[in-house]
Amino acid sequence: MTNKSTLESNSSTATLDNFATDIGLVLLRVVFGGLLAAHGSQKLFGWFNGAGWSANAATFDSMGYNPGKLFGTLAGLSEFTGGILLLLGLLTPLAAAIVLGTMINAINTTWGGGLLTGKGYEMPLLFATVGAVVAFTGPGKLSLDSGRPWQRQGIVWAVAAIVVAVIAAVVTLILKWTL
């Protein structure tokens, strides 16, 4: 038989557990989103010891993404924008789709290096996984999406984000191979 104090205690624990999940999600989003945005800013602006736009364009040309200016800018903008949106917890399904689509292309580019070689696809795979996880979990209550009319999360939105990411990645790869 349960009494009132036991029920109140269980309710308090559940509330703290939910808050702990939200803290975990904000830590994940802020660190991951911040790092991804920094990667994008390296490509676009040369910040954080990055090569900058011209060198990034040349790198994309050398990887077969021609014209490198177009694809390098697209990659930099995707990393920067997707990272900032995730960091803020804003338009989260779109942010997850941007990140996942970009990382599918990064995985394709680094595939030949293998997994866990230092030059392989482990980092893009990790980034893609985090993007997909946030698509499924949502941004949590400590986000700009939380409680807003535009907030979208759940299985349908997660699957939609993944489908959009895969379509965008495939279109990008087709353009890479045909341009």
C-alpha positions in Angstrom: 0.0 0.0 0.0 1.4 3.4 -0.9 0.9 6.6 1.1 0.8 10.2 0.1 4.4 10.9 1.0 5.7 8.0 -1.2 3.7 9.3 -4.2 5.0 12.8 -3.7 8.6 11.4 -3.4 8.2 9.4 -6.6 6.8 12.5 -8.4 9.7 14.6 -7.2 12.2 12.0 -8.4 10.4 11.8 -11.8 10.6 15.6 -12.1 14.3 15.6 -11.3 14.9 12.7 -13.7 13.1 14.7 -16.5 15.2 17.8 -15.7 18.4 15.7 -15.8 17.4 14.5 -19.3 16.9 18.2 -20.4 20.3 19.1 -18.9 21.9 16.2 -20.8 20.3 17.3 -24.0 21.4 20.9 -23.6 25.0 19.8 -22.9 24.9 17.6 -26.0 23.5 20.3 -28.2 25.7 23.1 -27.0 29.0 21.2 -27.2 28.2 19.3 -30.4 26.5 22.3 -32.1 29.3 24.6 -31.0 32.0 22.3 -32.4 30.1 21.8 -35.7 29.6 25.5 -36.1 33.3 26.1 -35.4 34.1 23.5 -38.2 31.9 25.5 -40.5 33.4 28.8 -39.6 36.9 27.3 -40.3 35.8 26.5 -43.8 34.0 29.8 -44.4 35.9 32.4 -42.5 39.2 30.9 -41.5 38.3 31.2 -37.8 39.8 28.8 -35.2 42.9 28.2 -37.3 40.8 27.2 -40.3 42.0 27.4 -43.9 39.3 29.8 -44.9 37.0 30.0 -47.9 39.6 29.9 -50.8 41.6 27.0 -49.4 38.4 25.2 -48.6 37.1 25.6 -52.1 40.4 24.2 -53.4 40.1 21.2 -51.0 36.6 20.5 -52.3 37.9 20.7 -55.9 40.6 18.1 -55.0 38.0 15.8 -53.5 36.0 15.8 -56.7 33.3 18.2 -55.5 33.4 20.6 -58.5 33.0 23.5 -58.5 34.7 23.6 -55.1 33.5 27.1 -54.4 29.9 25.9 -54.6 30.3 22.7 -52.7 32.8 24.1 -50.2 30.5 27.0 -49.4 27.5 24.6 -49.1 29.4 22.4 -46.7 30.7 25.3 -44.6 27.2 26.9 -44.4 25.6 23.6 -43.6 28.0 22.9 -40.7 27.8 26.5 -39.4 24.0 26.8 -39.7 23.2 23.3 -38.6 25.6 23.7 -35.6 24.1 27.0 -34.5 20.5 25.7 -34.8 21.4 22.7 -32.8 23.3 24.7 -30.2 20.2 26.9 -29.7 17.7 24.1 -30.0 15.9 26.0 -32.8 14.1 24.3 -35.7 15.6 21.1 -34.5 14.3 18.6 -37.1 15.7 20.9 -39.8 19.0 21.3 -38.0 19.2 17.5 -37.6 18.5 17.0 -41.3 21.2 19.6 -42.3 23.8 17.9 -40.0 22.9 14.4 -41.1 22.9 15.2 -44.8 26.2 17.0 -44.6 27.8 14.1 -42.7 26.5 11.5 -45.1 28.6 13.3 -47.8 31.5 13.5 -45.4 31.3 9.8 -44.7 31.2 9.1 -48.5 34.3 11.3 -48.9 36.3 9.6 -46.1 35.0 6.1 -46.7 38.2 4.9 -48.4 40.2 5.8 -45.2 38.4 3.1 -43.3 37.1 3.3 -39.7 39.3 4.3 -36.8 42.4 5.1 -38.9 42.6 8.8 -38.2 41.8 9.6 -41.8 38.6 7.6 -42.1 35.0 8.2 -41.5 34.7 7.8 -37.7 34.3 11.5 -37.0 31.6 12.1 -39.7 29.8 8.9 -38.5 29.9 10.2 -34.9 28.5 13.6 -36.0 25.8 12.0 -38.1 24.8 9.8 -35.2 24.5 12.8 -32.9 22.3 14.6 -35.5 20.1 11.5 -35.8 19.8 11.1 -32.0 18.7 14.7 -31.6 16.2 14.3 -34.4 14.6 11.5 -32.3 14.9 12.9 -28.8 14.1 16.5 -29.7 16.0 19.4 -28.2 14.6 19.2 -24.7 12.9 21.9 -22.6 16.0 24.1 -22.4 15.8 25.1 -26.0 14.3 27.9 -28.2 11.9 25.3 -29.7 10.4 24.3 -26.4 6.8 25.3 -26.0 6.8 27.3 -29.2 4.1 27.0 -31.9 6.7 25.7 -34.4 8.1 23.0 -32.0 8.1 19.7 -33.8 9.4 16.4 -32.4 8.6 12.8 -32.2 9.0 9.8 -34.4 7.3 11.3 -37.5 9.4 14.4 -37.4 12.6 12.4 -36.8 11.9 10.1 -39.7 11.1 13.1 -41.9 14.4 14.7 -40.9 16.3 11.6 -41.8 14.5 11.2 -45.1 15.2 14.8 -46.0 18.9 14.4 -45.0 19.2 11.2 -47.2 17.6 12.9 -50.2 19.7 16.0 -49.8 22.9 13.9 -49.5 22.0 11.7 -52.5 21.2 14.8 -54.6 24.5 16.3 -53.6 26.4 13.1 -54.5 24.7 12.9 -57.9 25.7 16.6 -58.6 29.2 15.8 -57.5 29.4 12.9 -59.9 27.7 14.7 -62.8 29.2 18.2 -62.6 
